[in-house]
Amino acid sequence: MSDSVTSFQRSIASYEAQFGSKPKWVAHAPGRVNLIGEHIDYNDGFVLPAAIDRRLSIAASPVNHPEILIYSEQEKQQVHFSLDAPLLPSGKWTDYVIGVVEYWRRLETRPVGLKLAIASDVPYGSGLSSSAALEMAFATLIGEVWGLELDPVAKALKCQQVESDFVGMPCGIMDQFVVGLARKDYFLKIDCQSNTHEFIKAGEQFPALLIINSNVKHALTDGGYASRRAQCESALFKLGSASWRSVSMEQLSGSAGKLDEVELRRGRHVISEMHRTLEACERIQASDYQSLGELLYQSHFSLRDDFEVSCPELDWIVNRMQSLGGREGVYGCRITGGGFGGCAVSLVDPEAVKRVIQIIAHDYLEAFGVSAGFFLTQPSAGCALSKL
């Protein structure tokens, strides 16, 4: 089926093809791009993501027996599990669905069997949070069907618990939060210590958000993400502080005897990235996109050198975009997402987008023998449920 057909439409078509009837609901949720504030959501930091206009959709109807039957457009197969049986993680993509079922049925719900068809426009493993989109869309669906619709913040916190404790990927709150609360034309500034938020409007002259997919895949459950989090927690413990919010760069620099070199670098990224994120909010509100772009470059270099979550392909993309600079309409670029592959987010003059894509596509293919992916996006709305 053509990629030009939206995931919403494809989920309905897949449902009808698999089950021979029309679905009753479609739950849909966006991917997200984090403009700045990387790897600090689990460090009490500030982050600045937005939902993107690519979505994951789940077409569904109830069944009269205690079973969940799932068809995935991507996997091209049906999977089913019983609501009466113990639900344990399997290490497969279905854990994101099974985990939501397990955590929601611990609440005062009325579990009802379902048949589902899932379709997605959010690239898997690209740092655009396809997992949070799946969790939040499915949680929105069963909240309606099972009679327990949580408010967006509570739902996001519960889905984060699913991903961290059931799936085994100890993520922060950012992804589920923005997928659930996002508004069109706004970035979401999240205080990950208090779980409060503020909407930051992208002005009319805001540059184009160009996502560049390195097409290098990663699996964050392989330990790279978890080890970074453990290193940050270890450093904080050695510093004797309850939160990175109370640690200054001067305090960190003066603690070289307490921390090893890796922990010092991790802490340096956390503290500096918090400051960059707050400054980025000010730059957006002042429409100072040149300075905003420079903050993106600084963020990338910190993620590359101090947090060590980049890769040669993404470093190449960022360096090439920086070399194009203002003369080609590029304001800034950095890795986005958990790292170890995936995407870069860039700010580009709308008039320059076509030319920039041509240059990067040609040069990246020549450098790595792999085609990069490109798409333009804009801050978009969060998850929703449509009754058909």
C-alpha positions in Angstrom: 0.0 0.0 0.0 1.3 3.5 -0.9 3.2 5.4 1.8 1.1 8.5 0.7 -1.9 6.9 2.3 -1.9 7.9 6.0 -1.5 5.4 8.8 -5.1 6.2 9.9 -6.4 5.0 6.5 -4.0 2.1 6.3 -5.0 0.8 9.8 -8.6 0.7 8.7 -7.8 -1.0 5.4 -5.6 -3.6 7.2 -8.3 -4.2 9.8 -10.9 -4.8 7.1 -8.6 -7.1 5.2 -7.7 -9.1 8.2 -11.0 -9.3 10.0 -13.6 -8.9 7.3 -15.5 -6.1 9.0 -15.2 -2.4 9.8 -13.4 -1.2 13.0 -15.3 0.8 15.7 -12.4 3.0 16.7 -9.1 4.3 15.5 -6.7 5.5 18.2 -3.8 7.5 16.8 -0.6 9.1 18.3 2.3 11.1 16.9 6.0 10.4 16.9 8.0 13.2 18.5 11.2 15.1 17.8 13.2 16.6 20.6 14.5 19.9 19.5 16.9 20.1 22.5 17.3 18.7 26.0 18.7 15.2 25.3 19.3 12.5 27.9 18.3 14.8 30.7 14.6 13.9 31.1 15.7 11.1 33.5 18.1 13.6 35.2 15.5 16.1 36.4 16.2 18.4 33.4 14.3 20.5 31.0 13.4 19.2 27.6 11.9 20.8 24.5 10.1 18.3 22.2 7.3 18.6 19.8 4.9 16.0 18.3 5.5 15.4 14.6 2.9 15.1 11.9 3.7 11.4 11.4 1.5 9.1 13.4 0.8 5.6 14.5 -2.8 4.4 14.2 -4.6 1.4 15.8 -8.0 0.4 14.2 -10.0 -1.7 16.7 -13.2 -3.3 17.7 -14.3 -5.4 20.8 -14.6 -9.1 20.8 -16.8 -11.2 23.1 -14.0 -13.4 24.5 -11.0 -12.4 26.7 -8.3 -12.1 24.1 -6.3 -9.4 22.3 -5.7 -10.2 18.6 -3.2 -7.9 16.9 -2.3 -7.5 13.2 0.8 -5.4 12.5 1.2 -3.9 9.0 5.0 -3.8 9.6 5.3 -7.3 10.8 2.7 -8.7 8.4 1.5 -11.2 11.0 -1.2 -11.7 13.6 -0.3 -12.1 17.3 -2.8 -13.0 20.1 -2.7 -13.4 23.8 -5.2 -14.1 26.5 -6.5 -11.6 29.1 -6.9 -14.5 31.5 -3.3 -15.6 31.5 -0.3 -14.1 33.3 1.4 -11.5 31.0 5.2 -11.5 30.9 7.6 -9.6 28.6 9.0 -11.6 25.7 11.6 -9.2 24.3 9.5 -8.5 21.2 7.7 -5.4 20.0 4.4 -6.7 21.4 5.7 -6.0 24.9 4.6 -2.4 24.4 1.0 -3.5 24.0 1.1 -6.4 26.5 2.7 -4.1 29.1 -0.1 -1.6 28.8 -2.7 -4.3 29.1 -0.9 -5.7 32.2 -0.6 -2.3 33.9 -4.1 -1.2 33.1 -5.8 -4.3 34.3 -4.2 -3.7 37.7 -6.4 -0.7 37.9 -10.2 -0.8 38.4 -11.0 -1.6 34.8 -13.4 -3.9 32.9 -11.0 -5.8 30.6 -12.6 -6.4 27.2 -11.1 -8.4 24.4 -10.1 -6.6 21.2 -8.9 -7.2 17.7 -6.5 -4.6 16.4 -4.7 -3.5 13.2 -1.7 -1.3 13.6 -0.1 0.9 10.9 2.6 3.5 11.4 4.2 6.4 9.6 6.8 6.8 12.4 10.0 5.1 11.4 11.0 2.4 13.9 14.4 2.7 15.7 14.9 6.2 14.3 14.8 8.2 17.6 11.3 9.6 16.9 9.6 7.6 19.6 7.6 5.0 17.8 7.4 3.1 21.1 5.7 5.9 23.0 3.3 6.4 20.1 2.3 2.7 20.3 2.0 2.8 24.1 0.0 6.0 24.2 -2.3 5.1 21.3 -3.1 1.8 22.8 -3.6 3.2 26.3 -6.0 5.8 24.8 -7.9 3.0 23.1 -8.3 0.7 26.1 -9.1 3.7 28.4 -12.2 4.2 26.2 -13.1 0.5 25.8 -12.4 -0.5 29.4 -14.0 2.5 31.0 -11.0 4.1 32.6 -9.7 7.1 30.7 -6.9 8.7 32.6 -5.9 12.3 32.3 -3.0 12.9 29.8 -0.4 13.3 32.5 -1.4 10.2 34.5 -1.6 8.2 31.3 1.9 9.3 30.2 3.3 8.4 33.6 1.7 5.0 33.5 3.0 4.3 30.0 6.5 5.4 31.0 6.3 2.9 33.8 5.4 0.2 31.2 8.4 1.0 29.1 10.8 1.3 32.0 9.6 -1.6 34.2 7.9 -4.0 31.8 9.8 -3.5 28.5 13.1 -2.9 30.3 14.1 0.4 28.7 14.6 2.8 31.6 13.4 6.0 29.8 12.4 9.3 31.2 9.0 11.0 31.0 9.6 13.1 27.9 8.4 10.8 25.1 5.0 9.8 26.6 4.5 13.3 27.9 4.7 15.1 24.6 2.9 12.3 22.7 0.0 12.8 25.1 -0.1 16.6 25.6 1.3 18.1 22.4 -0.5 21.0 20.6 -0.2 22.0 17.0 2.3 24.8 16.4 3.8 24.5 19.9 6.9 23.0 21.5 6.4 21.5 24.9 8.9 22.6 27.6 8.8 19.9 30.2 10.3 20.3 33.7 11.2 16.6 34.3 11.7 17.2 38.0 8.2 18.5 38.8 6.4 17.0 35.7 5.0 20.4 34.9 5.0 21.9 31.4 4.7 25.1 29.4 3.8 25.5 25.7 6.3 27.5 23.7 4.8 28.8 20.4 6.8 28.3 17.2 6.3 31.7 15.6 5.1 32.3 12.0 8.7 32.7 10.8 10.0 29.6 12.6 12.4 27.7 10.3 11.5 24.5 8.6 12.0 21.4 10.8 13.9 19.0 8.6 14.4 15.5 10.0 17.3 13.6 8.4 17.3 9.8 9.0 20.7 8.2 9.0 19.0 4.9 8.4 21.4 3.4 11.0 19.1 1.4 13.3 19.5 1.0 17.0 17.9 -0.9 19.9 18.0 1.0 23.1 17.4 -2.1 25.2 20.9 -3.3 24.3 22.4 -1.6 27.3 23.8 1.7 25.9 21.0 3.8 27.2 20.8 2.0 30.5 24.5 2.4 31.1 24.3 6.2 30.6 21.5 6.4 33.1 23.4 4.3 35.6 26.6 6.5 35.1 24.6 9.6 35.8 23.0 8.1 38.9 26.4 7.0 40.2 27.9 10.4 39.7 25.1 12.1 41.5 25.4 9.7 44.4 29.1 10.4 44.7 28.5 14.1 44.6 26.1 13.7 47.5 23.3 15.6 45.8 19.6 14.7 45.4 19.3 16.1 41.9 21.4 17.4 39.0 19.4 20.6 39.2 21.3 21.5 42.4 24.8 20.8 40.9 26.6 23.7 39.2 29.3 23.3 36.6 31.8 24.7 39.2 30.8 22.1 41.7 31.2 19.4 39.1 34.7 20.6 38.0 35.8 20.7 41.7 34.8 17.0 42.2 37.3 15.4 39.9 38.6 13.4 42.9 35.2 11.9 43.6 34.2 11.0 40.0 35.9 9.1 37.3 36.5 10.6 33.9 33.4 9.1 32.3 31.2 10.3 35.2 32.6 13.8 34.8 31.8 13.9 31.1 28.3 12.6 31.7 27.7 15.2 34.4 29.1 18.0 32.2 26.6 17.1 29.5 23.7 17.0 31.9 24.4 20.4 33.4 25.2 22.2 30.1 22.3 20.7 28.3 19.9 22.0 30.9 21.2 25.5 30.4 21.0 25.1 26.6 17.4 24.1 26.8 16.3 27.0 28.9 18.2 29.4 26.5 16.6 27.7 23.5 13.2 28.6 24.9 14.3 32.2 25.1 15.7 32.2 21.6 12.4 30.8 20.2 10.4 33.5 22.0 12.8 36.2 20.7 12.7 34.7 17.1 16.5 34.5 17.2 16.9 31.4 15.1 20.6 31.9 14.4 21.4 31.6 18.1 18.9 28.8 18.4 20.7 26.9 15.7 24.1 27.4 17.4 22.6 25.8 20.6 21.7 22.7 18.5 25.3 22.3 17.3 26.6 22.7 20.9 24.1 20.1 22.0 25.3 17.7 19.4 29.0 18.1 20.2 28.2 17.5 23.9 26.2 14.3 23.1 29.1 13.2 20.9 32.0 14.0 23.2 30.7 14.0 26.7 27.7 11.6 26.5 29.1 9.5 23.7 25.8 8.5 22.1 26.4 9.6 18.5 27.8 7.6 15.6 29.9 8.3 12.6 27.0 8.7 10.2 25.2 11.3 12.4 28.4 13.1 13.1 28.9 13.4 9.4 25.4 14.7 8.8 25.8 17.4 11.5 29.3 18.4 10.3 28.1 18.6 6.7 25.1 20.7 7.7 27.3 23.0 9.7 29.6 23.4 6.7 26.7 24.5 4.6 25.8 27.1 7.2 24.0 30.3 6.7 25.0 30.6 3.1 22.8 27.6 2.3 20.1 28.5 4.8 21.0 26.0 7.5 20.6 27.4 11.1 21.5 24.3 13.1 21.5 20.5 13.4 22.0 17.8 16.0 21.3 14.2 16.8 17.8 13.7 18.3 16.5 10.8 20.3 18.3 8.3 22.5 21.3 8.0 20.2 23.4 5.2 18.7 21.9 5.9 15.3 18.5 7.3 14.1 17.8 10.9 13.1 19.2 14.4 13.2 16.9 17.4 13.6 17.8 20.5 11.7 16.5 24.1 11.3 16.5 25.2 7.7 15.2 28.3 5.8 12.1 27.0 4.1 13.4 28.4 0.7 16.6 26.4 1.1 15.1 23.0 2.0 15.1 21.4 -1.5 18.7 22.4 -2.1 19.9 21.2 1.3 18.2 17.8 0.8 19.9 17.4 -2.6 23.3 18.1 -1.2 23.1 15.9 1.9 21.4 13.1 0.0 24.2 13.0 -2.7 27.1 13.4 -0.3 25.8 11.0 2.3 25.2 8.2 -0.2 28.7 8.8 -1.6 30.3 8.7 1.9 28.5 5.7 3.4 26.8 3.8 0.5 23.5 4.2 2.3 20.6 6.5 1.4 19.5 9.0 4.0 15.8 9.7 4.6 14.3 13.2 4.8 11.0 14.6 5.8 9.7 18.0 6.8 7.5 18.2 9.8 5.9 20.8 12.1 4.8 20.8 15.7 1.6 18.8 15.8 -1.2 17.6 18.0 -1.0 14.7 20.5 -2.8 11.4 20.7 -6.5 11.1 20.1 -9.3 8.6 19.6 -11.8 8.6 16.6 -15.0 6.8 16.7 -16.1 5.5 13.3 
